[in-house]
């Protein structure tokens, strides 16, 4: 198969965190049997050597930069920026971290790649990448999201256990997260989950899982 894999987290080296480890090992396995094109974002901590090493594991590596403008604005206007992202999140039913990493250039590239008809499937590593999947993609390509963990369930569980670092904010976000997950799940042909709890949640509340 020709696989278009989306990961806004740069998955190399596979030692920075859980998302990097999971994504890298998945693409490593898939590349043994399929042609994999990885679309990802590079932050300042990624070296040229790491880029070249990751390139050896895929057929094509397409890299987009994280917005330095957004990073600078976040430092200079931290409080006002938080309020702005909160308002935008509530309006769009999309969590701030998804909006924060969004790249219009990456979106345009993905749309053109899907429309080319070259790929058999487009898969999102972690639900944060769902923003790049348009509902109409399902008419021409299989769409898959690999849900590393349900953000709604994770936030709800931390609130219930008293482990949330920002309980006031998280209580405010909780209804938004539930609406968000319900909406994005409907865009995909297939949904992959990690835990049985997430499987039961997504089947019962959101969307059938193939």
C-alpha positions as CSV (number, residue, x, y, z in Angstrom):
1,X,0.0,0.0,0.0
2,X,1.0,3.6,-0.4
3,X,0.5,5.2,3.0
4,X,0.4,8.9,3.8
5,X,1.2,9.2,7.5
6,X,0.6,12.5,9.4
7,X,2.5,13.3,12.6
8,X,2.9,16.9,13.8
9,X,5.3,15.5,16.4
10,X,8.7,14.9,14.8
11,X,9.2,11.1,15.6
12,X,12.9,11.0,15.8
13,X,14.9,10.1,17.8
14,X,12.5,7.5,19.2
15,X,13.5,8.5,22.8
16,X,12.1,12.0,23.3
17,X,8.7,10.8,24.5
18,X,5.9,8.3,24.2
19,X,4.4,9.8,21.0
20,X,7.8,9.8,19.3
21,X,8.5,6.2,20.3
22,X,5.1,4.9,19.2
23,X,5.0,6.8,15.9
24,X,8.6,5.8,14.9
25,X,8.1,2.1,15.6
26,X,4.9,2.0,13.7
27,X,6.4,3.7,10.6
28,X,9.4,1.4,11.0
29,X,7.1,-1.7,10.8
30,X,4.9,-0.3,8.1
31,X,7.9,0.6,5.9
32,X,8.9,-3.1,5.8
33,X,5.8,-3.9,3.8
34,X,4.5,-0.7,2.4
35,X,5.5,2.6,0.8
36,X,5.3,5.3,3.6
37,X,5.3,9.1,3.1
38,X,5.7,10.9,6.4
39,X,4.4,14.5,6.8
40,X,5.7,16.1,10.0
41,X,6.7,19.3,11.7
42,X,10.2,20.3,12.8
43,X,11.0,22.3,15.9
44,X,14.2,24.0,16.8
45,X,15.5,21.0,18.8
46,X,15.6,18.8,15.7
47,X,19.0,18.6,14.1
48,X,19.9,18.2,10.4
49,X,21.4,14.8,11.3
50,X,18.2,13.6,12.9
51,X,16.2,14.7,9.8
52,X,18.6,12.7,7.5
53,X,18.4,9.6,9.8
54,X,14.6,9.7,9.8
55,X,14.6,10.1,6.0
56,X,16.2,6.6,5.7
57,X,13.2,5.0,7.3
58,X,10.5,6.3,4.9
59,X,10.1,6.5,1.1
60,X,9.4,10.3,1.3
61,X,9.8,12.8,4.2
62,X,7.9,16.0,3.9
63,X,8.7,18.5,6.7
64,X,7.0,21.8,7.7
65,X,8.3,24.2,10.4
66,X,6.4,25.1,13.5
67,X,5.3,28.7,13.3
68,X,8.0,30.8,15.0
69,X,5.5,33.7,14.9
70,X,3.1,31.7,17.1
71,X,5.9,30.8,19.5
72,X,7.1,34.4,19.9
73,X,3.6,35.7,20.3
74,X,3.0,33.1,23.0
75,X,6.0,34.3,24.9
76,X,5.3,38.0,24.5
77,X,1.5,37.9,25.1
78,X,1.1,34.8,27.3
79,X,-2.0,35.8,29.2
80,X,-3.8,37.6,26.3
81,X,-2.8,34.7,24.0
82,X,-4.3,32.2,26.4
83,X,-7.6,34.1,26.4
84,X,-7.6,34.4,22.6
85,X,-6.9,30.7,22.2
86,X,-9.6,29.9,24.7
87,X,-12.2,32.0,22.8
88,X,-11.1,30.4,19.5
89,X,-11.3,26.9,20.9
90,X,-14.8,27.4,22.3
91,X,-15.9,28.9,19.0
92,X,-14.4,26.1,16.9
93,X,-14.9,23.2,19.3
94,X,-11.2,22.4,18.8
95,X,-8.6,22.2,21.7
96,X,-5.9,25.0,21.8
97,X,-3.0,22.6,21.3
98,X,-4.5,21.4,18.0
99,X,-5.0,25.0,16.8
100,X,-1.6,26.1,18.0
101,X,0.3,23.5,15.8
102,X,-1.9,23.9,12.7
103,X,0.0,24.8,9.5
104,X,-1.9,26.1,6.5
105,X,1.0,25.1,4.3
106,X,0.9,21.6,5.6
107,X,-2.8,21.5,5.0
108,X,-2.4,22.6,1.4
109,X,0.2,19.9,0.8
110,X,-1.9,17.2,2.3
111,X,-5.0,18.2,0.3
112,X,-3.0,18.1,-2.9
113,X,-1.5,14.7,-2.1
114,X,-5.0,13.2,-1.4
115,X,-6.4,14.7,-4.6
116,X,-3.6,13.3,-6.6
117,X,-5.0,9.8,-6.1
118,X,-1.5,8.4,-5.5
119,X,-2.2,7.2,-1.9
120,X,-4.3,4.3,-0.7
121,X,-4.7,5.5,2.9
122,X,-4.0,8.5,5.0
123,X,-3.4,7.9,8.7
124,X,-3.1,10.4,11.6
125,X,-0.7,9.5,14.4
126,X,-2.4,10.9,17.5
127,X,-5.7,12.7,17.3
128,X,-4.1,16.2,17.2
129,X,-3.5,15.6,13.5
130,X,-7.2,15.1,12.7
131,X,-7.5,18.8,11.8
132,X,-5.8,18.1,8.5
133,X,-8.5,15.5,7.4
134,X,-11.4,17.0,5.5
135,X,-14.7,15.1,5.6
136,X,-14.8,14.8,1.8
137,X,-11.5,12.8,1.9
138,X,-13.4,9.7,2.7
139,X,-15.0,9.7,-0.8
140,X,-11.6,9.0,-2.4
141,X,-9.3,7.5,0.2
142,X,-9.4,5.4,3.4
143,X,-8.9,7.7,6.4
144,X,-7.5,6.3,9.7
145,X,-6.8,7.9,13.1
146,X,-4.6,6.3,15.6
147,X,-6.0,7.6,18.9
148,X,-3.1,7.3,21.4
149,X,-5.5,8.2,24.1
150,X,-8.9,9.9,24.4
151,X,-8.3,13.5,25.4
152,X,-11.8,13.6,26.9
153,X,-11.4,10.5,29.0
154,X,-7.8,11.5,30.1
155,X,-9.0,14.9,31.2
156,X,-12.1,13.5,33.0
157,X,-10.1,10.9,34.8
158,X,-7.5,13.4,36.0
159,X,-10.3,15.6,37.4
160,X,-12.0,12.7,39.1
161,X,-8.7,11.6,40.7
162,X,-7.8,15.2,41.7
163,X,-4.6,14.9,39.6
164,X,-5.4,17.8,37.2
165,X,-2.8,20.6,37.3
166,X,-5.5,23.1,36.1
167,X,-8.8,21.8,37.4
168,X,-10.8,25.0,36.7
169,X,-9.6,25.2,33.1
170,X,-10.1,21.4,32.6
171,X,-13.7,21.5,33.9
172,X,-14.3,24.3,31.4
173,X,-12.8,22.4,28.5
174,X,-14.4,19.0,29.3
175,X,-17.7,19.5,27.3
176,X,-15.6,21.0,24.5
177,X,-13.4,17.9,24.4
178,X,-16.4,15.6,24.3
179,X,-17.9,17.5,21.3
180,X,-14.5,17.7,19.7
181,X,-13.9,13.9,19.8
182,X,-17.4,13.1,18.6
183,X,-17.0,15.5,15.6
184,X,-13.6,14.3,14.5
185,X,-14.3,10.6,14.8
186,X,-17.0,11.0,12.2
187,X,-14.5,12.0,9.6
188,X,-12.6,8.7,9.6
189,X,-13.1,5.4,7.9
190,X,-11.4,3.5,10.7
191,X,-10.3,4.4,14.3
192,X,-7.5,2.7,16.1
193,X,-7.3,2.8,19.9
194,X,-4.8,1.7,22.5
195,X,-6.9,0.7,25.5
196,X,-10.1,-1.2,26.0
197,X,-11.5,1.7,28.0
198,X,-11.0,4.0,25.0
199,X,-12.6,1.4,22.7
200,X,-15.7,1.1,24.8
201,X,-15.9,4.9,25.1
202,X,-15.6,5.6,21.4
203,X,-18.0,2.9,20.4
204,X,-20.7,3.8,22.9
205,X,-20.5,7.6,22.7
206,X,-18.9,8.6,19.4
207,X,-18.6,6.4,16.4
208,X,-18.3,2.7,15.4
209,X,-14.7,1.4,15.3
210,X,-13.8,-1.0,12.5
